Amino acid sequence: MTRARSALLPLMLITSLFFLWGMANNLNDILIKQFKKAFILTDLETGFVQSAFYMGYFLLALPAGLMMRRYGYKAAVVLGLILYGAGALLFYPAAQMQAYGLFLFALFVIAAGLAFLETSANPLITVLGDPKDSERRLTLAQAFNPVGSVTGLLIGKYLILSGIEHSDETLASMTAAQRTAFYASEAQAAQGPYIAIGLFVLVWAIIVALTRFPVQAESPQPLEGRAIGWRESIAGLFCRRHFMLGVAAQFFYVGAQVGVWSYTIRYAQEAIGIGERAAADWVIAATILFLIGRFVGVALMSRVNPARLMMIYAVINVALVLLAVVTTGLPGLLALTAISFFMSIMFPTIFAMSVKGLGEYTQTGSSLVVMAIIGGAVLTPIMGAVSTVTSIHLAMLVPAACFAIIALFAFSSLSRSGDMASDIKPFTGH
């Protein structure tokens, strides 16, 4: 009982992190639309928002893991919060200078902080309390992630998006001073919410730093299993065909998820001719479907082989994306939104299938699968490039190809071992 009480405050503080990084991730979907308007960007150029963000994850995932092992979970959390807060505060000089590049750097710093938070928070939840209840605690903590996502979208909709969208003709009729004032106003719209978020996160870092955590949360974390070198780990993993296919599947999954959500506002406006704020509601709806789909998927996995379920979901998503490509108006938008329900199980299921049976290679393998989220940085601009040259509808062919690759990975998992996939437990780290 004493141990449970001593871990309660740390548990509450760490659980809140799932909310904070969910909020940061989905605010990007709003920023893509806002920066397109404020800086007169093409769809390709707006895609760099996700490139900068996920590059931060990619480059800091391994350093975060190394710091966690050397200094403990708590130190990694505090540093992650400091980076997150500092990146959010960089929105102020970026807005004042109206510098798109500085905004991108700020997003990179935020994501660098989130890499530390995500790497440390998931295992930290498992050691804060009775080990027998670790899975229940992690599942509960993970439920705060989509709540943060919806909160971020609502903040963006009401506090960043102005709802003012001038046509090319209207902009051309303005004086140079009026256009300059309009662009400056739109560029500065994001600074207020991000400054508030940055200050809150830095205060949270101080609270975490001053809070006494259980000794296992503040101590260096030893490597599990046999100690092997980095080169041996990489060489061993690259020889495992199924693992490498899993890394590829994760790359394409994250690229599909980020790409679809990033351009949903753009698609909605083109499909049914609504304003930016009304279009943001479709991203919110997609996020809610994603949350519902995750709980439904976990329930179905008790009866259906996870690999088979993911293969079915991936095939359904290929069909839904193709429908969004060839259909105009509301039906296409409904199909695009429905994709999120079937995406919900993919990240954790791909993760679990990829690292299963790796033994002493598990830690390095886990880091490589997490690093595969660089797909969000690579494929989103590719979608933007296709949209710039053709249309936002045809850009959706990129996630269609991604879901086809995920279906192949799931089929490979079924073919590899009929009963191996049946005992896979979902990883709840994203």
C-alpha positions in Angstrom: 0.0 0.0 0.0 2.9 2.4 0.8 4.5 1.6 -2.5 1.3 2.3 -4.3 0.9 5.6 -2.6 4.5 6.6 -3.3 4.1 5.9 -7.0 0.7 7.6 -7.4 1.9 11.2 -8.0 4.7 10.0 -10.4 2.2 7.8 -12.2 -0.2 10.8 -12.7 2.7 13.0 -14.0 3.9 10.4 -16.5 0.4 9.5 -17.6 -0.1 13.2 -18.6 2.8 12.9 -21.1 0.6 10.7 -23.3 -1.8 13.6 -23.5 0.9 16.1 -24.2 2.5 14.3 -27.1 -0.8 13.4 -28.7 -1.7 17.1 -28.7 1.6 18.0 -30.3 1.3 15.4 -33.1 -2.1 16.4 -34.3 -1.5 20.2 -34.1 0.7 19.6 -37.1 -2.4 18.8 -39.2 -3.7 22.3 -38.4 -0.3 23.9 -39.0 -0.1 22.5 -42.5 -3.2 24.4 -43.5 -2.2 27.5 -41.6 1.3 27.7 -43.1 0.0 27.1 -46.6 -2.1 30.3 -46.2 0.5 32.4 -44.3 3.5 31.7 -46.5 1.8 30.9 -49.9 3.1 27.4 -50.0 2.5 24.5 -52.4 1.3 21.2 -51.0 4.8 19.9 -51.4 6.2 22.7 -49.3 3.6 22.2 -46.6 4.7 18.6 -46.4 8.0 19.7 -44.9 6.1 20.4 -41.6 5.9 16.6 -41.1 9.4 16.1 -42.5 10.9 18.4 -39.8 8.8 16.9 -37.1 9.4 13.2 -37.8 13.1 13.9 -38.5 13.4 14.9 -34.8 11.9 11.5 -33.8 14.2 9.7 -36.2 17.5 11.3 -35.1 16.8 11.3 -31.4 15.2 7.9 -30.9 18.5 6.1 -30.2 20.2 8.9 -28.2 17.0 8.9 -26.0 17.4 5.2 -25.4 21.0 5.5 -24.5 20.3 8.3 -22.1 17.6 6.3 -20.4 19.9 3.4 -19.9 22.7 5.6 -18.5 20.7 8.1 -16.3 17.3 6.5 -15.8 13.8 7.1 -17.0 13.2 10.3 -15.0 16.2 12.1 -16.4 15.1 11.3 -20.0 11.5 12.5 -19.2 12.8 15.8 -17.8 15.1 16.5 -20.8 12.3 15.6 -23.2 9.9 18.1 -21.5 12.6 20.8 -21.7 13.1 20.2 -25.4 9.4 20.1 -26.0 8.9 23.4 -24.1 11.8 25.1 -25.8 10.6 24.1 -29.2 7.2 25.5 -28.5 8.6 28.8 -27.3 10.6 29.1 -30.6 7.3 29.8 -32.3 7.5 33.3 -30.9 10.6 34.4 -32.8 9.5 32.4 -35.8 6.2 34.3 -35.9 7.8 37.7 -35.4 10.3 37.1 -38.1 7.7 35.4 -40.3 10.3 32.7 -41.0 8.9 29.3 -42.2 12.3 27.7 -41.8 12.4 28.7 -38.1 8.9 27.3 -37.6 10.2 24.0 -39.1 13.2 24.0 -36.7 10.9 24.6 -33.8 8.9 21.6 -34.8 12.1 19.6 -35.0 13.0 20.5 -31.4 9.5 19.7 -30.2 9.8 16.2 -31.8 13.3 15.7 -30.4 11.7 16.2 -27.0 8.9 13.8 -27.8 11.4 11.1 -28.8 12.8 11.2 -25.3 9.2 11.2 -23.8 7.9 8.3 -25.8 11.1 6.2 -25.4 11.0 6.6 -21.6 7.3 7.0 -20.6 6.0 3.6 -21.9 8.5 1.5 -19.9 8.4 3.9 -16.9 4.6 3.4 -16.6 5.3 -0.4 -16.2 7.6 0.1 -13.2 5.4 2.6 -11.3 3.4 0.3 -9.2 2.6 -3.4 -8.9 4.2 -5.4 -11.8 1.0 -7.5 -12.0 -1.0 -4.5 -13.1 1.6 -3.0 -15.5 -0.4 -3.8 -18.7 -3.6 -2.3 -17.3 -1.7 0.9 -16.3 -0.1 1.2 -19.7 -3.5 0.7 -21.4 -5.0 3.4 -19.2 -2.2 5.8 -19.9 -2.4 5.1 -23.6 -6.1 6.2 -23.6 -5.0 9.8 -22.9 -3.1 9.9 -26.2 -6.1 10.3 -28.5 -7.7 12.7 -25.9 -4.6 14.9 -26.4 -4.9 14.5 -30.2 -8.5 15.7 -30.2 -7.6 18.6 -27.8 -4.7 19.6 -30.1 -7.1 19.7 -33.1 -9.6 21.8 -31.2 -6.9 24.2 -30.1 -5.8 24.5 -33.7 -9.3 24.9 -35.0 -10.4 27.7 -32.7 -7.1 29.4 -31.7 -5.0 29.1 -34.8 -7.2 28.9 -37.9 -8.8 32.3 -38.4 -11.4 31.1 -40.8 -10.4 33.9 -43.1 -9.5 32.6 -46.6 -9.1 35.1 -49.4 -9.3 34.1 -53.0 -6.5 34.9 -55.4 -8.7 37.7 -56.9 -9.2 39.3 -53.4 -5.5 39.1 -52.6 -4.7 40.7 -55.9 -7.1 43.6 -55.2 -5.4 44.4 -51.9 -2.7 46.9 -51.5 0.8 45.7 -50.8 0.5 46.9 -47.2 -2.8 45.0 -46.7 -1.4 41.8 -48.1 1.7 42.1 -45.8 -0.6 42.7 -42.8 -2.7 39.7 -43.7 0.2 37.3 -44.0 1.8 38.6 -40.8 -1.4 38.1 -38.9 -1.7 34.5 -40.2 1.9 33.7 -39.4 1.5 35.0 -35.9 -1.7 33.1 -35.2 0.1 30.0 -33.9 2.4 31.8 -31.5 -0.1 32.4 -28.7 -1.2 28.7 -28.3 2.4 27.4 -28.6 3.8 29.9 -26.1 1.1 28.8 -23.6 1.9 25.1 -24.3 5.7 25.8 -24.0 5.3 27.5 -20.6 3.0 24.8 -19.3 5.4 22.0 -20.4 8.4 23.7 -18.8 6.5 24.0 -15.5 5.6 20.4 -15.8 9.3 19.6 -16.3 10.1 21.4 -13.0 7.4 19.5 -11.2 8.7 16.1 -12.5 12.2 17.1 -11.6 11.2 18.0 -8.0 9.0 14.9 -7.5 10.5 11.9 -5.8 10.2 8.8 -8.0 10.7 5.2 -7.0 14.3 4.2 -7.2 13.8 2.0 -10.2 12.6 5.0 -12.2 15.7 7.1 -11.4 18.4 4.5 -11.7 20.3 3.6 -14.8 18.5 0.9 -16.8 20.6 -2.2 -17.6 20.5 -3.9 -20.9 18.3 -7.0 -21.1 19.8 -10.3 -22.0 23.2 -10.9 -23.5 25.3 -7.8 -24.0 26.1 -7.5 -27.7 27.7 -4.7 -29.7 26.0 -2.3 -32.0 27.6 -3.8 -35.1 26.6 -7.3 -34.1 23.0 -6.2 -33.4 22.7 -4.5 -36.8 24.3 -7.3 -38.7 22.0 -9.9 -37.0 18.9 -7.9 -37.6 19.6 -7.2 -41.3 19.8 -10.9 -41.8 16.3 -11.4 -40.5 14.1 -11.0 -43.5 10.8 -10.9 -41.6 12.1 -8.2 -39.2 13.3 -6.0 -42.1 9.9 -6.4 -43.8 8.4 -5.3 -40.6 10.5 -2.2 -40.5 9.5 -1.4 -44.0 5.8 -2.0 -43.2 6.1 0.4 -40.2 7.8 3.0 -42.5 4.9 2.9 -44.9 2.2 2.7 -42.2 3.4 5.9 -40.5 3.8 7.6 -43.9 0.2 6.6 -44.8 -1.3 7.7 -41.4 0.6 11.1 -41.3 -0.1 11.7 -45.0 -3.8 11.0 -44.8 -4.4 13.2 -41.7 -2.1 15.9 -43.0 -4.1 16.5 -46.1 -7.6 15.7 -44.9 -8.4 19.4 -44.5 -7.1 20.1 -48.0 -9.1 17.2 -49.4 -12.3 18.2 -47.5 -12.2 21.7 -48.8 -11.7 20.6 -52.4 -14.3 17.8 -52.2 -17.2 19.7 -50.6 -16.1 23.3 -50.7 -16.2 24.1 -47.0 -14.1 26.5 -44.9 -10.9 25.5 -43.1 -12.6 25.3 -39.6 -15.4 23.1 -40.9 -12.8 21.0 -42.7 -10.8 20.5 -39.4 -13.9 18.8 -38.0 -13.2 15.9 -40.4 -9.7 15.4 -38.9 -11.3 15.4 -35.4 -13.9 12.8 -36.6 -11.0 10.7 -38.1 -9.2 10.8 -34.7 -12.2 9.7 -32.8 -12.7 6.8 -35.2 -9.1 5.9 -34.7 -9.7 5.7 -30.9 -12.8 3.6 -31.3 -11.0 1.4 -33.8 -8.2 0.7 -31.4 -10.6 -0.6 -28.7 -12.6 -2.6 -31.2 -9.4 -4.1 -32.7 -8.1 -5.2 -29.3 -11.4 -6.9 -28.6 -11.4 -8.6 -32.0 -7.8 -9.9 -31.5 -9.1 -12.2 -28.7 -10.9 -14.1 -31.4 -9.1 -13.3 -34.7 -5.4 -13.9 -35.5 -3.9 -10.3 -35.3 -2.0 -10.8 -38.6 -5.2 -11.9 -40.4 -7.1 -9.0 -38.9 -4.5 -6.5 -40.0 -4.4 -8.0 -43.5 -8.2 -7.6 -43.7 -8.0 -4.0 -42.4 -5.2 -3.1 -44.8 -7.1 -4.5 -47.8 -10.2 -2.5 -46.7 -8.1 0.6 -46.5 -6.7 0.1 -50.0 -10.3 0.0 -51.2 -11.3 3.0 -49.2 -8.4 5.1 -50.5 -9.1 4.1 -54.1 -12.7 5.2 -53.5 -11.5 8.5 -52.2 -9.3 8.9 -55.3 -12.0 8.1 -57.9 -15.0 9.6 -56.1 -15.8 13.3 -55.8 -17.8 15.1 -53.1 -19.0 13.7 -49.8 -18.7 9.9 -50.6 -15.0 10.3 -51.2 -14.5 12.3 -48.0 -16.5 9.8 -46.0 -14.2 7.0 -47.4 -11.1 9.0 -46.5 -12.3 9.5 -42.9 -13.3 5.9 -42.5 -9.7 4.9 -43.1 -8.7 5.9 -39.6 -10.9 3.2 -38.0 -8.9 0.5 -39.8 -5.5 2.2 -39.3 -5.9 2.0 -35.6 -4.4 -1.4 -34.9 -1.6 -1.2 -37.4 1.3 0.5 -35.6 1.1 -1.7 -32.5 0.5 -4.9 -34.4 3.4 -4.3 -36.9 5.6 -3.5 -33.9 4.7 -6.7 -32.1 5.1 -8.9 -35.1 8.4 -7.3 -36.0 10.2 -7.7 -32.7 8.7 -11.1 -31.7 11.4 -13.7 -31.2 14.4 -11.4 -31.5 15.9 -12.4 -28.2 19.0 -10.4 -27.4 18.4 -8.3 -30.5 15.0 -7.0 -29.1 16.2 -3.6 -27.8 18.1 -2.7 -30.9 15.2 -4.0 -33.0 12.7 -2.0 -31.1 14.7 1.2 -31.7 14.9 0.5 -35.5 11.1 -0.1 -35.7 10.5 3.2 -33.8 12.9 4.9 -36.2 10.8 3.7 -39.1 8.4 6.5 -38.3 10.7 8.5 -40.6 8.1 7.4 -43.2 6.0 10.3 -42.1 8.8 12.7 -43.0 9.4 11.1 -46.4 6.0 10.2 -47.8 4.1 13.3 -46.7 6.1 15.6 -49.0 5.8 13.0 -51.8 2.0 13.2 -51.4 2.4 17.0 -51.5 4.4 16.8 -54.7 1.8 14.6 -56.4 -0.9 17.0 -55.3 1.0 20.0 -56.6 1.5 18.4 -60.0 -2.0 16.8 -60.3 -4.6 17.0 -57.5 -5.1 16.1 -53.9 -7.3 13.2 -54.9 -4.5 11.5 -56.9 -2.1 12.2 -54.1 -4.0 9.6 -52.1 -2.6 6.9 -54.3 0.5 7.1 -52.2 -1.2 5.8 -49.0 -3.1 3.2 -51.1 0.3 1.7 -52.1 1.4 1.9 -48.4 -1.6 -0.1 -47.2 -1.0 -2.7 -50.0 2.6 -3.2 -48.6 1.2 -3.6 -45.0 -1.2 -6.2 -46.3 1.8 -8.1 -47.8 3.6 -8.0 -44.5 0.6 -9.3 -42.7 0.2 -12.1 -45.3 3.9 -12.9 -44.8 3.4 -13.2 -41.1 0.6 -15.7 -41.6 2.6 -17.7 -44.1 5.7 -17.7 -41.9 4.1 -19.4 -39.0 0.4 -20.3 -38.7 0.4 -20.1 -34.9 3.2 -17.5 -34.3 0.9 -14.5 -34.9 -1.9 -15.9 -32.8 -0.2 -15.1 -29.5 1.1 -11.6 -30.4 0.1 -9.0 -27.8 -0.4 -5.5 -29.1 2.4 -3.0 -28.3 0.7 0.1 -26.9 3.6 2.5 -27.4 2.1 4.8 -30.0 
